[in-house]
Amino acid sequence: MSWPPRFDMAAARVIAGGGSFLLTLIVLGIMVFQPALADNDLFKSLAQAIIIQGLIGLVMAFLFTGNQHGKGDGGER
């Protein structure tokens, strides 16, 4: 088995989607265990930024893995 392992396009999309979902769960979990943070404007802004950044990253991962540049061994363009 070589390192790093090779992923096909479907696996890359699943990993990207799972990461975005995990970020959302972490933010919601923090709000459950620390309810005082729900009133903090800084925390609200950071939580929104984390979730939005994750969604933008998810879209970029889908676009990258959906075109021809996402295929191959990385050396071909």
N, CA, C and O atoms as a Tripos MOL2 file, in Angstrom:
@<TRIPOS>MOLECULE
protein
  308   307    77     0     0
PROTEIN
NO_CHARGES

@<TRIPOS>ATOM
      1 N           0.8480   -1.1790    0.0000 N.3       1 MET1
      2 CA          0.0000    0.0000    0.0000 C.3       1 MET1
      3 C           0.8910    1.2390    0.0000 C.2       1 MET1
      4 O           1.7890    1.3750    0.8310 O.2       1 MET1
      5 N           0.6320    2.1250   -0.9300 N.am      2 SER2
      6 CA          1.4560    3.3340   -1.0320 C.3       2 SER2
      7 C           0.8630    4.4510   -0.1800 C.2       2 SER2
      8 O          -0.3270    4.4620    0.1330 O.2       2 SER2
      9 N           1.7160    5.3700    0.1770 N.am      3 TRP3
     10 CA          1.2700    6.5120    0.9640 C.3       3 TRP3
     11 C           1.5030    7.7620    0.1730 C.2       3 TRP3
     12 O           2.6070    7.8730   -0.3610 O.2       3 TRP3
     13 N           0.6470    8.6920    0.0250 N.am      4 PRO4
     14 CA         -0.7380    8.6900    0.4910 C.3       4 PRO4
     15 C          -1.6150    7.7930   -0.3730 C.2       4 PRO4
     16 O          -1.3310    7.5890   -1.5530 O.2       4 PRO4
     17 N          -2.6710    7.2610    0.2130 N.am      5 PRO5
     18 CA         -3.5250    6.3580   -0.5650 C.3       5 PRO5
     19 C          -4.2340    7.1070   -1.6920 C.2       5 PRO5
     20 O          -4.5180    8.2980   -1.5680 O.2       5 PRO5
     21 N          -4.5150    6.4180   -2.7730 N.am      6 ARG6
     22 CA         -5.2230    6.9950   -3.9160 C.3       6 ARG6
     23 C          -6.7270    6.9520   -3.6580 C.2       6 ARG6
     24 O          -7.2660    5.9420   -3.2050 O.2       6 ARG6
     25 N          -7.3870    8.0570   -3.9520 N.am      7 PHE7
     26 CA         -8.8380    8.1300   -3.8210 C.3       7 PHE7
     27 C          -9.4330    8.3860   -5.1920 C.2       7 PHE7
     28 O          -8.8800    9.1500   -5.9830 O.2       7 PHE7
     29 N         -10.5610    7.7500   -5.4740 N.am      8 ASP8
     30 CA        -11.2600    8.0870   -6.7020 C.3       8 ASP8
     31 C         -12.1220    9.3220   -6.4500 C.2       8 ASP8
     32 O         -12.1690    9.8290   -5.3300 O.2       8 ASP8
     33 N         -12.7930    9.7980   -7.4730 N.am      9 MET9
     34 CA        -13.5440   11.0500   -7.3640 C.3       9 MET9
     35 C         -14.7050   10.9390   -6.3690 C.2       9 MET9
     36 O         -14.9920   11.8910   -5.6420 O.2       9 MET9
     37 N         -15.3630    9.7960   -6.3360 N.am     10 ALA10
     38 CA        -16.4800    9.6280   -5.4060 C.3      10 ALA10
     39 C         -15.9890    9.6700   -3.9620 C.2      10 ALA10
     40 O         -16.6450   10.2590   -3.1030 O.2      10 ALA10
     41 N         -14.8480    9.0530   -3.6880 N.am     11 ALA11
     42 CA        -14.3130    9.0610   -2.3230 C.3      11 ALA11
     43 C         -13.8810   10.4570   -1.9130 C.2      11 ALA11
     44 O         -14.0590   10.8460   -0.7580 O.2      11 ALA11
     45 N         -13.3160   11.2150   -2.8430 N.am     12 ALA12
     46 CA        -12.9070   12.5790   -2.5280 C.3      12 ALA12
     47 C         -14.1160   13.4460   -2.1830 C.2      12 ALA12
     48 O         -14.0500   14.2780   -1.2780 O.2      12 ALA12
     49 N         -15.2040   13.2540   -2.8960 N.am     13 ARG13
     50 CA        -16.4210   14.0280   -2.6100 C.3      13 ARG13
     51 C         -17.0270   13.6290   -1.2690 C.2      13 ARG13
     52 O         -17.5360   14.4810   -0.5410 O.2      13 ARG13
     53 N         -16.9760   12.3570   -0.9410 N.am     14 VAL14
     54 CA        -17.4950   11.8920    0.3530 C.3      14 VAL14
     55 C         -16.6630   12.4670    1.4950 C.2      14 VAL14
     56 O         -17.2130   12.8880    2.5120 O.2      14 VAL14
     57 N         -15.3510   12.4860    1.3350 N.am     15 ILE15
     58 CA        -14.4790   13.0400    2.3670 C.3      15 ILE15
     59 C         -14.7360   14.5340    2.5410 C.2      15 ILE15
     60 O         -14.7980   15.0230    3.6690 O.2      15 ILE15
     61 N         -14.8840   15.2580    1.4410 N.am     16 ALA16
     62 CA        -15.1490   16.6960    1.5180 C.3      16 ALA16
     63 C         -16.5040   16.9740    2.1730 C.2      16 ALA16
     64 O         -16.6200   17.8640    3.0150 O.2      16 ALA16
     65 N         -17.5110   16.2170    1.7890 N.am     17 GLY17
     66 CA        -18.8340   16.3930    2.3840 C.3      17 GLY17
     67 C         -18.8460   16.0260    3.8600 C.2      17 GLY17
     68 O         -19.4850   16.7010    4.6670 O.2      17 GLY17
     69 N         -18.1410   14.9620    4.2120 N.am     18 GLY18
     70 CA        -18.0510   14.5490    5.6130 C.3      18 GLY18
     71 C         -17.3300   15.5780    6.4630 C.2      18 GLY18
     72 O         -17.7010   15.8090    7.6140 O.2      18 GLY18
     73 N         -16.2990   16.1990    5.9020 N.am     19 GLY19
     74 CA        -15.5740   17.2390    6.6320 C.3      19 GLY19
     75 C         -16.4390   18.4510    6.9060 C.2      19 GLY19
     76 O         -16.3990   19.0130    8.0010 O.2      19 GLY19
     77 N         -17.2240   18.8570    5.9150 N.am     20 SER20
     78 CA        -18.1280   19.9890    6.1090 C.3      20 SER20
     79 C         -19.1900   19.6610    7.1550 C.2      20 SER20
     80 O         -19.5110   20.4960    8.0010 O.2      20 SER20
     81 N         -19.7300   18.4540    7.0980 N.am     21 PHE21
     82 CA        -20.7250   18.0250    8.0750 C.3      21 PHE21
     83 C         -20.1140   17.9610    9.4740 C.2      21 PHE21
     84 O         -20.7560   18.3420   10.4520 O.2      21 PHE21
     85 N         -18.8790   17.4830    9.5680 N.am     22 LEU22
     86 CA        -18.1960   17.3940   10.8540 C.3      22 LEU22
     87 C         -17.9520   18.7830   11.4510 C.2      22 LEU22
     88 O         -18.1290   18.9720   12.6550 O.2      22 LEU22
     89 N         -17.5520   19.7480   10.6350 N.am     23 LEU23
     90 CA        -17.3720   21.1220   11.1280 C.3      23 LEU23
     91 C         -18.6760   21.6830   11.6920 C.2      23 LEU23
     92 O         -18.6810   22.3280   12.7410 O.2      23 LEU23
     93 N         -19.7670   21.4330   10.9950 N.am     24 THR24
     94 CA        -21.0660   21.9090   11.4690 C.3      24 THR24
     95 C         -21.4370   21.2520   12.7900 C.2      24 THR24
     96 O         -21.9360   21.9190   13.6960 O.2      24 THR24
     97 N         -21.1980   19.9440   12.9080 N.am     25 LEU25
     98 CA        -21.4980   19.2490   14.1590 C.3      25 LEU25
     99 C         -20.6390   19.7570   15.3130 C.2      25 LEU25
    100 O         -21.1180   19.8550   16.4420 O.2      25 LEU25
    101 N         -19.3780   20.0810   15.0410 N.am     26 ILE26
    102 CA        -18.5050   20.6010   16.0940 C.3      26 ILE26
    103 C         -19.0140   21.9370   16.6020 C.2      26 ILE26
    104 O         -19.0590   22.1640   17.8110 O.2      26 ILE26
    105 N         -19.3990   22.8280   15.6890 N.am     27 VAL27
    106 CA        -19.9170   24.1350   16.1030 C.3      27 VAL27
    107 C         -21.2060   23.9750   16.9040 C.2      27 VAL27
    108 O         -21.3830   24.6310   17.9310 O.2      27 VAL27
    109 N         -22.1050   23.1090   16.4430 N.am     28 LEU28
    110 CA        -23.3510   22.8890   17.1810 C.3      28 LEU28
    111 C         -23.0850   22.2220   18.5260 C.2      28 LEU28
    112 O         -23.7580   22.5270   19.5100 O.2      28 LEU28
    113 N         -22.1170   21.3210   18.5800 N.am     29 GLY29
    114 CA        -21.7580   20.6750   19.8460 C.3      29 GLY29
    115 C         -21.2040   21.6590   20.8550 C.2      29 GLY29
    116 O         -21.5090   21.5790   22.0450 O.2      29 GLY29
    117 N         -20.3920   22.5860   20.3800 N.am     30 ILE30
    118 CA        -19.8710   23.6150   21.2810 C.3      30 ILE30
    119 C         -21.0110   24.4480   21.8460 C.2      30 ILE30
    120 O         -20.9990   24.8090   23.0230 O.2      30 ILE30
    121 N         -21.9980   24.7540   21.0050 N.am     31 MET31
    122 CA        -23.1430   25.5450   21.4940 C.3      31 MET31
    123 C         -23.9750   24.7580   22.5000 C.2      31 MET31
    124 O         -24.5610   25.3450   23.4100 O.2      31 MET31
    125 N         -24.0350   23.4320   22.3470 N.am     32 VAL32
    126 CA        -24.7960   22.6180   23.2990 C.3      32 VAL32
    127 C         -24.0900   22.5670   24.6490 C.2      32 VAL32
    128 O         -24.7290   22.7030   25.6920 O.2      32 VAL32
    129 N         -22.7680   22.3710   24.6320 N.am     33 PHE33
    130 CA        -22.0230   22.2130   25.8800 C.3      33 PHE33
    131 C         -21.6550   23.5440   26.5280 C.2      33 PHE33
    132 O         -21.3670   23.5840   27.7240 O.2      33 PHE33
    133 N         -21.6580   24.6260   25.7670 N.am     34 GLN34
    134 CA        -21.3780   25.9620   26.3040 C.3      34 GLN34
    135 C         -22.4830   26.9130   25.8450 C.2      34 GLN34
    136 O         -22.2510   27.7160   24.9410 O.2      34 GLN34
    137 N         -23.6720   26.8460   26.4380 N.am     35 PRO35
    138 CA        -24.7870   27.6730   25.9600 C.3      35 PRO35
    139 C         -24.5440   29.1730   26.1030 C.2      35 PRO35
    140 O         -25.1820   29.9650   25.4100 O.2      35 PRO35
    141 N         -23.6350   29.5760   26.9870 N.am     36 ALA36
    142 CA        -23.3480   31.0090   27.1360 C.3      36 ALA36
    143 C         -22.7250   31.5850   25.8690 C.2      36 ALA36
    144 O         -22.8210   32.7860   25.6160 O.2      36 ALA36
    145 N         -22.0910   30.7330   25.0800 N.am     37 LEU37
    146 CA        -21.4740   31.2150   23.8410 C.3      37 LEU37
    147 C         -22.5050   31.6160   22.7930 C.2      37 LEU37
    148 O         -22.1850   32.3800   21.8820 O.2      37 LEU37
    149 N         -23.7180   31.1250   22.9000 N.am     38 ALA38
    150 CA        -24.7550   31.4630   21.9270 C.3      38 ALA38
    151 C         -25.0910   32.9500   21.9660 C.2      38 ALA38
    152 O         -25.5860   33.4900   20.9770 O.2      38 ALA38
    153 N         -24.8350   33.6170   23.0790 N.am     39 ASP39
    154 CA        -25.0980   35.0510   23.1880 C.3      39 ASP39
    155 C         -23.8960   35.9000   22.8100 C.2      39 ASP39
    156 O         -24.0130   37.1200   22.6990 O.2      39 ASP39
    157 N         -22.7490   35.2770   22.6110 N.am     40 ASN40
    158 CA        -21.5220   35.9990   22.2980 C.3      40 ASN40
    159 C         -21.4720   36.2950   20.7920 C.2      40 ASN40
    160 O         -21.5020   35.3780   19.9710 O.2      40 ASN40
    161 N         -21.3940   37.5860   20.4390 N.am     41 ASP41
    162 CA        -21.3780   37.9660   19.0290 C.3      41 ASP41
    163 C         -20.1160   37.4800   18.3130 C.2      41 ASP41
    164 O         -20.1750   37.1160   17.1390 O.2      41 ASP41
    165 N         -18.9840   37.4700   19.0070 N.am     42 LEU42
    166 CA        -17.7500   36.9880   18.3870 C.3      42 LEU42
    167 C         -17.8670   35.5040   18.0340 C.2      42 LEU42
    168 O         -17.4620   35.0840   16.9500 O.2      42 LEU42
    169 N         -18.4240   34.7160   18.9550 N.am     43 PHE43
    170 CA        -18.5920   33.2910   18.6750 C.3      43 PHE43
    171 C         -19.5510   33.0750   17.5100 C.2      43 PHE43
    172 O         -19.3100   32.2130   16.6640 O.2      43 PHE43
    173 N         -20.6290   33.8430   17.4570 N.am     44 LYS44
    174 CA        -21.5780   33.7050   16.3540 C.3      44 LYS44
    175 C         -20.9070   34.0150   15.0190 C.2      44 LYS44
    176 O         -21.1190   33.3100   14.0330 O.2      44 LYS44
    177 N         -20.1070   35.0620   14.9930 N.am     45 SER45
    178 CA        -19.4150   35.4200   13.7540 C.3      45 SER45
    179 C         -18.4190   34.3440   13.3460 C.2      45 SER45
    180 O         -18.3410   33.9760   12.1740 O.2      45 SER45
    181 N         -17.6560   33.8390   14.3180 N.am     46 LEU46
    182 CA        -16.6770   32.7860   14.0050 C.3      46 LEU46
    183 C         -17.3640   31.4960   13.5700 C.2      46 LEU46
    184 O         -16.8950   30.8240   12.6510 O.2      46 LEU46
    185 N         -18.4620   31.1490   14.2190 N.am     47 ALA47
    186 CA        -19.1940   29.9310   13.8550 C.3      47 ALA47
    187 C         -19.7300   30.0410   12.4310 C.2      47 ALA47
    188 O         -19.6360   29.0900   11.6550 O.2      47 ALA47
    189 N         -20.2920   31.1960   12.0890 N.am     48 GLN48
    190 CA        -20.7850   31.3890   10.7290 C.3      48 GLN48
    191 C         -19.6470   31.3280    9.7240 C.2      48 GLN48
    192 O         -19.7980   30.7470    8.6490 O.2      48 GLN48
    193 N         -18.5150   31.9190   10.0610 N.am     49 ALA49
    194 CA        -17.3670   31.8970    9.1460 C.3      49 ALA49
    195 C         -16.8600   30.4780    8.9360 C.2      49 ALA49
    196 O         -16.5110   30.1040    7.8160 O.2      49 ALA49
    197 N         -16.8160   29.6820   10.0020 N.am     50 ILE50
    198 CA        -16.3450   28.2950    9.8760 C.3      50 ILE50
    199 C         -17.2800   27.4970    8.9840 C.2      50 ILE50
    200 O         -16.8230   26.7630    8.1070 O.2      50 ILE50
    201 N         -18.5760   27.6300    9.1940 N.am     51 ILE51
    202 CA        -19.5330   26.8570    8.4110 C.3      51 ILE51
    203 C         -19.5390   27.3210    6.9570 C.2      51 ILE51
    204 O         -19.5800   26.4920    6.0470 O.2      51 ILE51
    205 N         -19.5000   28.6200    6.7280 N.am     52 ILE52
    206 CA        -19.4960   29.1310    5.3500 C.3      52 ILE52
    207 C         -18.2040   28.7340    4.6410 C.2      52 ILE52
    208 O         -18.2300   28.3590    3.4690 O.2      52 ILE52
    209 N         -17.0800   28.8150    5.3440 N.am     53 GLN53
    210 CA        -15.8100   28.4000    4.7440 C.3      53 GLN53
    211 C         -15.8540   26.9160    4.3880 C.2      53 GLN53
    212 O         -15.3480   26.5130    3.3400 O.2      53 GLN53
    213 N         -16.4490   26.1150    5.2440 N.am     54 GLY54
    214 CA        -16.5770   24.6900    4.9480 C.3      54 GLY54
    215 C         -17.4480   24.4360    3.7330 C.2      54 GLY54
    216 O         -17.1350   23.5640    2.9220 O.2      54 GLY54
    217 N         -18.5380   25.1810    3.5920 N.am     55 LEU55
    218 CA        -19.4160   24.9990    2.4330 C.3      55 LEU55
    219 C         -18.7420   25.4590    1.1490 C.2      55 LEU55
    220 O         -18.8870   24.8160    0.1090 O.2      55 LEU55
    221 N         -18.0040   26.5660    1.2110 N.am     56 ILE56
    222 CA        -17.2750   27.0250    0.0270 C.3      56 ILE56
    223 C         -16.1990   26.0120   -0.3500 C.2      56 ILE56
    224 O         -15.9950   25.7240   -1.5290 O.2      56 ILE56
    225 N         -15.5170   25.4760    0.6480 N.am     57 GLY57
    226 CA        -14.5250   24.4430    0.3800 C.3      57 GLY57
    227 C         -15.1480   23.1980   -0.2250 C.2      57 GLY57
    228 O         -14.5460   22.5540   -1.0840 O.2      57 GLY57
    229 N         -16.3510   22.8560    0.2170 N.am     58 LEU58
    230 CA        -17.0560   21.7030   -0.3300 C.3      58 LEU58
    231 C         -17.3870   21.9250   -1.8020 C.2      58 LEU58
    232 O         -17.2170   21.0290   -2.6290 O.2      58 LEU58
    233 N         -17.8590   23.1200   -2.1200 N.am     59 VAL59
    234 CA        -18.1790   23.4360   -3.5100 C.3      59 VAL59
    235 C         -16.9130   23.3760   -4.3620 C.2      59 VAL59
    236 O         -16.9300   22.8310   -5.4660 O.2      59 VAL59
    237 N         -15.8250   23.9290   -3.8540 N.am     60 MET60
    238 CA        -14.5710   23.8920   -4.6140 C.3      60 MET60
    239 C         -14.0850   22.4550   -4.8050 C.2      60 MET60
    240 O         -13.5590   22.1220   -5.8670 O.2      60 MET60
    241 N         -14.2510   21.6060   -3.8000 N.am     61 ALA61
    242 CA        -13.8490   20.2040   -3.9290 C.3      61 ALA61
    243 C         -14.6950   19.5040   -4.9790 C.2      61 ALA61
    244 O         -14.1780   18.7050   -5.7600 O.2      61 ALA61
    245 N         -15.9940   19.7970   -5.0060 N.am     62 PHE62
    246 CA        -16.8490   19.1820   -6.0170 C.3      62 PHE62
    247 C         -16.4510   19.6430   -7.4090 C.2      62 PHE62
    248 O         -16.4150   18.8420   -8.3430 O.2      62 PHE62
    249 N         -16.1480   20.9400   -7.5570 N.am     63 LEU63
    250 CA        -15.7460   21.4390   -8.8690 C.3      63 LEU63
    251 C         -14.4070   20.8420   -9.2980 C.2      63 LEU63
    252 O         -14.2360   20.4660  -10.4580 O.2      63 LEU63
    253 N         -13.4690   20.7560   -8.3740 N.am     64 PHE64
    254 CA        -12.1490   20.2240   -8.7220 C.3      64 PHE64
    255 C         -12.2130   18.7490   -9.0880 C.2      64 PHE64
    256 O         -11.5850   18.3200  -10.0560 O.2      64 PHE64
    257 N         -12.9670   17.9740   -8.3210 N.am     65 THR65
    258 CA        -13.0290   16.5440   -8.5970 C.3      65 THR65
    259 C         -13.9520   16.2270   -9.7620 C.2      65 THR65
    260 O         -13.9430   15.1050  -10.2680 O.2      65 THR65
    261 N         -14.7370   17.1860  -10.1890 N.am     66 GLY66
    262 CA        -15.6680   16.9380  -11.2810 C.3      66 GLY66
    263 C         -15.1010   17.2360  -12.6560 C.2      66 GLY66
    264 O         -15.7060   16.8530  -13.6570 O.2      66 GLY66
    265 N         -13.9480   17.9140  -12.7400 N.am     67 ASN67
    266 CA        -13.4010   18.2250  -14.0560 C.3      67 ASN67
    267 C         -12.1860   17.3560  -14.3570 C.2      67 ASN67
    268 O         -11.8010   16.5180  -13.5420 O.2      67 ASN67
    269 N         -11.5980   17.5490  -15.4970 N.am     68 GLN68
    270 CA        -10.4860   16.7100  -15.9360 C.3      68 GLN68
    271 C          -9.2190   16.9190  -15.1190 C.2      68 GLN68
    272 O          -8.3870   16.0140  -15.0510 O.2      68 GLN68
    273 N          -9.0430   18.0930  -14.4910 N.am     69 HIS69
    274 CA         -7.8260   18.3640  -13.7350 C.3      69 HIS69
    275 C          -7.7660   17.5680  -12.4430 C.2      69 HIS69
    276 O          -6.6910   17.4280  -11.8590 O.2      69 HIS69
    277 N          -8.8700   17.0540  -11.9920 N.am     70 GLY70
    278 CA         -8.8720   16.2620  -10.7750 C.3      70 GLY70
    279 C          -8.4840   14.8140  -11.0110 C.2      70 GLY70
    280 O          -8.3330   14.0510  -10.0560 O.2      70 GLY70
    281 N          -8.3180   14.4220  -12.2730 N.am     71 LYS71
    282 CA         -8.0040   13.0300  -12.6020 C.3      71 LYS71
    283 C          -6.5070   12.8770  -12.8520 C.2      71 LYS71
    284 O          -5.8000   13.8570  -13.0860 O.2      71 LYS71
    285 N          -6.0530   11.6730  -12.7990 N.am     72 GLY72
    286 CA         -4.6540   11.3920  -13.1080 C.3      72 GLY72
    287 C          -3.8100   11.3620  -11.8560 C.2      72 GLY72
    288 O          -4.3190   11.3280  -10.7360 O.2      72 GLY72
    289 N          -2.4970   11.3760  -12.0740 N.am     73 ASP73
    290 CA         -1.5850   11.2390  -10.9400 C.3      73 ASP73
    291 C          -1.1150   12.5830  -10.3950 C.2      73 ASP73
    292 O          -0.2340   12.6170   -9.5360 O.2      73 ASP73
    293 N          -1.6680   13.6680  -10.8630 N.am     74 GLY74
    294 CA         -1.2780   14.9830  -10.3640 C.3      74 GLY74
    295 C          -0.2070   15.6380  -11.2080 C.2      74 GLY74
    296 O          -0.0340   16.8550  -11.1400 O.2      74 GLY74
    297 N           0.5240   14.8600  -12.0070 N.am     75 GLY75
    298 CA          1.5610   15.4230  -12.8380 C.3      75 GLY75
    299 C           1.0620   15.8310  -14.2170 C.2      75 GLY75
    300 O           1.7190   16.6020  -14.9170 O.2      75 GLY75
    301 N          -0.0850   15.3200  -14.6000 N.am     76 GLU76
    302 CA         -0.6350   15.6190  -15.9210 C.3      76 GLU76
    303 C          -1.5830   16.7970  -15.8330 C.2      76 GLU76
    304 O          -2.3400   16.9160  -14.8690 O.2      76 GLU76
    305 N          -1.5530   17.6410  -16.7960 N.am     77 ARG77
    306 CA         -2.4870   18.7740  -16.8640 C.3      77 ARG77
    307 C          -3.0140   18.8980  -18.2670 C.2      77 ARG77
    308 O          -3.8160   19.7880  -18.5480 O.2      77 ARG77
@<TRIPOS>BOND
     1     1     2 1
     2     2     3 1
     3     3     4 2
     4     3     5 am
     5     5     6 1
     6     6     7 1
     7     7     8 2
     8     7     9 am
     9     9    10 1
    10    10    11 1
    11    11    12 2
    12    11    13 am
    13    13    14 1
    14    14    15 1
    15    15    16 2
    16    15    17 am
    17    17    18 1
    18    18    19 1
    19    19    20 2
    20    19    21 am
    21    21    22 1
    22    22    23 1
    23    23    24 2
    24    23    25 am
    25    25    26 1
    26    26    27 1
    27    27    28 2
    28    27    29 am
    29    29    30 1
    30    30    31 1
    31    31    32 2
    32    31    33 am
    33    33    34 1
    34    34    35 1
    35    35    36 2
    36    35    37 am
    37    37    38 1
    38    38    39 1
    39    39    40 2
    40    39    41 am
    41    41    42 1
    42    42    43 1
    43    43    44 2
    44    43    45 am
    45    45    46 1
    46    46    47 1
    47    47    48 2
    48    47    49 am
    49    49    50 1
    50    50    51 1
    51    51    52 2
    52    51    53 am
    53    53    54 1
    54    54    55 1
    55    55    56 2
    56    55    57 am
    57    57    58 1
    58    58    59 1
    59    59    60 2
    60    59    61 am
    61    61    62 1
    62    62    63 1
    63    63    64 2
    64    63    65 am
    65    65    66 1
    66    66    67 1
    67    67    68 2
    68    67    69 am
    69    69    70 1
    70    70    71 1
    71    71    72 2
    72    71    73 am
    73    73    74 1
    74    74    75 1
    75    75    76 2
    76    75    77 am
    77    77    78 1
    78    78    79 1
    79    79    80 2
    80    79    81 am
    81    81    82 1
    82    82    83 1
    83    83    84 2
    84    83    85 am
    85    85    86 1
    86    86    87 1
    87    87    88 2
    88    87    89 am
    89    89    90 1
    90    90    91 1
    91    91    92 2
    92    91    93 am
    93    93    94 1
    94    94    95 1
    95    95    96 2
    96    95    97 am
    97    97    98 1
    98    98    99 1
    99    99   100 2
   100    99   101 am
   101   101   102 1
   102   102   103 1
   103   103   104 2
   104   103   105 am
   105   105   106 1
   106   106   107 1
   107   107   108 2
   108   107   109 am
   109   109   110 1
   110   110   111 1
   111   111   112 2
   112   111   113 am
   113   113   114 1
   114   114   115 1
   115   115   116 2
   116   115   117 am
   117   117   118 1
   118   118   119 1
   119   119   120 2
   120   119   121 am
   121   121   122 1
   122   122   123 1
   123   123   124 2
   124   123   125 am
   125   125   126 1
   126   126   127 1
   127   127   128 2
   128   127   129 am
   129   129   130 1
   130   130   131 1
   131   131   132 2
   132   131   133 am
   133   133   134 1
   134   134   135 1
   135   135   136 2
   136   135   137 am
   137   137   138 1
   138   138   139 1
   139   139   140 2
   140   139   141 am
   141   141   142 1
   142   142   143 1
   143   143   144 2
   144   143   145 am
   145   145   146 1
   146   146   147 1
   147   147   148 2
   148   147   149 am
   149   149   150 1
   150   150   151 1
   151   151   152 2
   152   151   153 am
   153   153   154 1
   154   154   155 1
   155   155   156 2
   156   155   157 am
   157   157   158 1
   158   158   159 1
   159   159   160 2
   160   159   161 am
   161   161   162 1
   162   162   163 1
   163   163   164 2
   164   163   165 am
   165   165   166 1
   166   166   167 1
   167   167   168 2
   168   167   169 am
   169   169   170 1
   170   170   171 1
   171   171   172 2
   172   171   173 am
   173   173   174 1
   174   174   175 1
   175   175   176 2
   176   175   177 am
   177   177   178 1
   178   178   179 1
   179   179   180 2
   180   179   181 am
   181   181   182 1
   182   182   183 1
   183   183   184 2
   184   183   185 am
   185   185   186 1
   186   186   187 1
   187   187   188 2
   188   187   189 am
   189   189   190 1
   190   190   191 1
   191   191   192 2
   192   191   193 am
   193   193   194 1
   194   194   195 1
   195   195   196 2
   196   195   197 am
   197   197   198 1
   198   198   199 1
   199   199   200 2
   200   199   201 am
   201   201   202 1
   202   202   203 1
   203   203   204 2
   204   203   205 am
   205   205   206 1
   206   206   207 1
   207   207   208 2
   208   207   209 am
   209   209   210 1
   210   210   211 1
   211   211   212 2
   212   211   213 am
   213   213   214 1
   214   214   215 1
   215   215   216 2
   216   215   217 am
   217   217   218 1
   218   218   219 1
   219   219   220 2
   220   219   221 am
   221   221   222 1
   222   222   223 1
   223   223   224 2
   224   223   225 am
   225   225   226 1
   226   226   227 1
   227   227   228 2
   228   227   229 am
   229   229   230 1
   230   230   231 1
   231   231   232 2
   232   231   233 am
   233   233   234 1
   234   234   235 1
   235   235   236 2
   236   235   237 am
   237   237   238 1
   238   238   239 1
   239   239   240 2
   240   239   241 am
   241   241   242 1
   242   242   243 1
   243   243   244 2
   244   243   245 am
   245   245   246 1
   246   246   247 1
   247   247   248 2
   248   247   249 am
   249   249   250 1
   250   250   251 1
   251   251   252 2
   252   251   253 am
   253   253   254 1
   254   254   255 1
   255   255   256 2
   256   255   257 am
   257   257   258 1
   258   258   259 1
   259   259   260 2
   260   259   261 am
   261   261   262 1
   262   262   263 1
   263   263   264 2
   264   263   265 am
   265   265   266 1
   266   266   267 1
   267   267   268 2
   268   267   269 am
   269   269   270 1
   270   270   271 1
   271   271   272 2
   272   271   273 am
   273   273   274 1
   274   274   275 1
   275   275   276 2
   276   275   277 am
   277   277   278 1
   278   278   279 1
   279   279   280 2
   280   279   281 am
   281   281   282 1
   282   282   283 1
   283   283   284 2
   284   283   285 am
   285   285   286 1
   286   286   287 1
   287   287   288 2
   288   287   289 am
   289   289   290 1
   290   290   291 1
   291   291   292 2
   292   291   293 am
   293   293   294 1
   294   294   295 1
   295   295   296 2
   296   295   297 am
   297   297   298 1
   298   298   299 1
   299   299   300 2
   300   299   301 am
   301   301   302 1
   302   302   303 1
   303   303   304 2
   304   303   305 am
   305   305   306 1
   306   306   307 1
   307   307   308 2
@<TRIPOS>SUBSTRUCTURE
     1 MET1         2 RESIDUE 1 A MET
     2 SER2         6 RESIDUE 1 A SER
     3 TRP3        10 RESIDUE 1 A TRP
     4 PRO4        14 RESIDUE 1 A PRO
     5 PRO5        18 RESIDUE 1 A PRO
     6 ARG6        22 RESIDUE 1 A ARG
     7 PHE7        26 RESIDUE 1 A PHE
     8 ASP8        30 RESIDUE 1 A ASP
     9 MET9        34 RESIDUE 1 A MET
    10 ALA10       38 RESIDUE 1 A ALA
    11 ALA11       42 RESIDUE 1 A ALA
    12 ALA12       46 RESIDUE 1 A ALA
    13 ARG13       50 RESIDUE 1 A ARG
    14 VAL14       54 RESIDUE 1 A VAL
    15 ILE15       58 RESIDUE 1 A ILE
    16 ALA16       62 RESIDUE 1 A ALA
    17 GLY17       66 RESIDUE 1 A GLY
    18 GLY18       70 RESIDUE 1 A GLY
    19 GLY19       74 RESIDUE 1 A GLY
    20 SER20       78 RESIDUE 1 A SER
    21 PHE21       82 RESIDUE 1 A PHE
    22 LEU22       86 RESIDUE 1 A LEU
    23 LEU23       90 RESIDUE 1 A LEU
    24 THR24       94 RESIDUE 1 A THR
    25 LEU25       98 RESIDUE 1 A LEU
    26 ILE26      102 RESIDUE 1 A ILE
    27 VAL27      106 RESIDUE 1 A VAL
    28 LEU28      110 RESIDUE 1 A LEU
    29 GLY29      114 RESIDUE 1 A GLY
    30 ILE30      118 RESIDUE 1 A ILE
    31 MET31      122 RESIDUE 1 A MET
    32 VAL32      126 RESIDUE 1 A VAL
    33 PHE33      130 RESIDUE 1 A PHE
    34 GLN34      134 RESIDUE 1 A GLN
    35 PRO35      138 RESIDUE 1 A PRO
    36 ALA36      142 RESIDUE 1 A ALA
    37 LEU37      146 RESIDUE 1 A LEU
    38 ALA38      150 RESIDUE 1 A ALA
    39 ASP39      154 RESIDUE 1 A ASP
    40 ASN40      158 RESIDUE 1 A ASN
    41 ASP41      162 RESIDUE 1 A ASP
    42 LEU42      166 RESIDUE 1 A LEU
    43 PHE43      170 RESIDUE 1 A PHE
    44 LYS44      174 RESIDUE 1 A LYS
    45 SER45      178 RESIDUE 1 A SER
    46 LEU46      182 RESIDUE 1 A LEU
    47 ALA47      186 RESIDUE 1 A ALA
    48 GLN48      190 RESIDUE 1 A GLN
    49 ALA49      194 RESIDUE 1 A ALA
    50 ILE50      198 RESIDUE 1 A ILE
    51 ILE51      202 RESIDUE 1 A ILE
    52 ILE52      206 RESIDUE 1 A ILE
    53 GLN53      210 RESIDUE 1 A GLN
    54 GLY54      214 RESIDUE 1 A GLY
    55 LEU55      218 RESIDUE 1 A LEU
    56 ILE56      222 RESIDUE 1 A ILE
    57 GLY57      226 RESIDUE 1 A GLY
    58 LEU58      230 RESIDUE 1 A LEU
    59 VAL59      234 RESIDUE 1 A VAL
    60 MET60      238 RESIDUE 1 A MET
    61 ALA61      242 RESIDUE 1 A ALA
    62 PHE62      246 RESIDUE 1 A PHE
    63 LEU63      250 RESIDUE 1 A LEU
    64 PHE64      254 RESIDUE 1 A PHE
    65 THR65      258 RESIDUE 1 A THR
    66 GLY66      262 RESIDUE 1 A GLY
    67 ASN67      266 RESIDUE 1 A ASN
    68 GLN68      270 RESIDUE 1 A GLN
    69 HIS69      274 RESIDUE 1 A HIS
    70 GLY70      278 RESIDUE 1 A GLY
    71 LYS71      282 RESIDUE 1 A LYS
    72 GLY72      286 RESIDUE 1 A GLY
    73 ASP73      290 RESIDUE 1 A ASP
    74 GLY74      294 RESIDUE 1 A GLY
    75 GLY75      298 RESIDUE 1 A GLY
    76 GLU76      302 RESIDUE 1 A GLU
    77 ARG77      306 RESIDUE 1 A ARG
